[in-house]
């Protein structure tokens, strides 16, 4: 698939996760679309002392082989948005 991988090597943060393989680092999901799922995202994260979700140890959205996984889990994000719209 030609649409499941993108790199921006000109980005000053590339790659934005320590220990990531720069050759296989996927920038397609620069901001993880699963962040809003909180503890149901499926990634390796922790919460800071201030209660902010820290995903710096997670590379799930930055691996080409996880493209379909991200797309499948997006349905959960869509469901969350629908419920919020139904209950303003």
Secondary structure, 3 states (H helix, E strand, C coil): CCCCCCCCCCCCCCCCCCCCCCCCECCCCCCCCCHHHHHHCCCCCEECCCCCEECCCCCHHHEHHHHHHHHHHHHHHHHHHHHHHHCC
